[in-house]
């Protein structure tokens, strides 16, 4: 079992983070922007601003790096390739996307429709980002 190639984790993670940012920009910055701003207004908050968005951009890059690191960590057990990357993306989605959505649902912070759409988008984007990021990962 080789050691994790941290340079490749970072490189693949940045690519995965870029995928996450592009998908989030399309879905939340364009398609659902009005819906999310209305939900924020209902919570007594203002619309999304650049200073808020920068945090989401940073977090997407961190999630991308974490996705590729997780792929690298499970790769010796499950083997290299897209199947393992899909498993890594799915696992991170369960931990963050699904459980996060289920945990927030009772609070009613966002309309259920937006929460469900966000959860589904997260499933797709985490799997796609993991596959793309893992493509550039190789052991030392």
PyMOL commands that set and color helices and strands:
alter all, ss='L'
color gray80, all
select helices_A, chain A and resi 6-31+33-42+50-78+82-105+112-135
alter helices_A, ss='H'
color red, helices_A
deselect
rebuild
show_as cartoon
